[in-house]
């Protein structure tokens, strides 16, 4: 994802204190209104936000630097994340239970809607400046531009729910899990082999371009101070995200997702403004219809998304880097609008985003997760080519390179 961390001259306790107070208030409220499981999911969400921020774990920027410069550290970290996830997920999904609770993967049909949705989502990643997880954690970290991306992400998600029944009627393969089709061990071996191949290809291409691999991030802090204040090595983030997704599976009975909450938030606002969203086919599906009429704090994804924002705020405050900047160039602002709409619309068509479809989809053994990866990567390639029109610094780079 694309964002900067403005250094501040001194550590200021206001942001972490504010984040802690909000999380504490939220935990008490959820305990009284829903129950302890929802409290734990808020905590997991906050831990995800802190992990994403401190590791600067980006999907958008990782893909962009590989496409532009053949630097593959971010992609390799994603393969580590996926490898840890499938090792944890596949046995549980094969058994159908985890710690005595029924669990299911995020498995969806693989067809035209996934290809088109993931493709435009990929473009939106580069124009909006982040993916689904990136939008949330950079908002929490104080990036004002990403608030615009988030707003139009929600708008795009809502618009898609009005059309999604048509998209889902287009040709597709049925929802297929390689865990169920091949068995746990064969599915695990195949997945790990593919991750290793992708990582090896990035190593080869990076060494061919640069002669050696890029060194990892360093920090002036060590031990517990580094854990609290960052920055973290990418591998810490990869392992942390996989473990926290596993915790989500154990608590929620299904893996981590993000963008269904955006559609829900948009639908609730639209309904409050008098739009009859309940008559749309998408909101007549039993699970969606129930979420539309229920309080938002009963929605697992919404609670976790809020947790991510405040977890990132906590991390930014601990790092002394919470410094919002409202000066947003007009073209960059326009890109955030377009990117947000593409992100929101594409995520609904593709049955999820870089988390729900890519990370959790592949961790669930769903074929649609792999299809999403290919289509979204192609979309990112297009988005990278479009970025110089919207971002002055990248126009300068293109001019200097003679491209």
HELIX and SHEET records of a PDB file:
HELIX    1   1 UNK A   14  UNK A   33  1                                  20    
HELIX    2   2 UNK A   36  UNK A   54  1                                  19    
HELIX    3   3 UNK A   60  UNK A   69  1                                  10    
HELIX    4   4 UNK A   73  UNK A   95  1                                  23    
HELIX    5   5 UNK A  112  UNK A  128  1                                  17    
HELIX    6   6 UNK A  132  UNK A  140  1                                   9    
HELIX    7   7 UNK A  144  UNK A  168  1                                  25    
HELIX    8   8 UNK A  178  UNK A  182  1                                   5    
HELIX    9   9 UNK A  184  UNK A  210  1                                  27    
HELIX   10  10 UNK A  223  UNK A  229  1                                   7    
HELIX   11  11 UNK A  234  UNK A  252  1                                  19    
HELIX   12  12 UNK A  260  UNK A  272  1                                  13    
HELIX   13  13 UNK A  277  UNK A  279  5                                   3    
HELIX   14  14 UNK A  281  UNK A  284  5                                   4    
HELIX   15  15 UNK A  286  UNK A  293  1                                   8    
HELIX   16  16 UNK A  296  UNK A  298  5                                   3    
HELIX   17  17 UNK A  300  UNK A  318  1                                  19    
HELIX   18  18 UNK A  330  UNK A  349  1                                  20    
HELIX   19  19 UNK A  354  UNK A  359  3                                   6    
HELIX   20  20 UNK A  360  UNK A  363  1                                   4    
HELIX   21  21 UNK A  367  UNK A  390  1                                  24    
HELIX   22  22 UNK A  392  UNK A  401  1                                  10    
SHEET    1   A 2 UNK A  97  UNK A  98  0                                        
SHEET    2   A 2 UNK A 101  UNK A 102 -1                                        
SHEET    1   B 2 UNK A 110  UNK A 111  0                                        
SHEET    2   B 2 UNK A 172  UNK A 173 -1                                        
END                                                                             
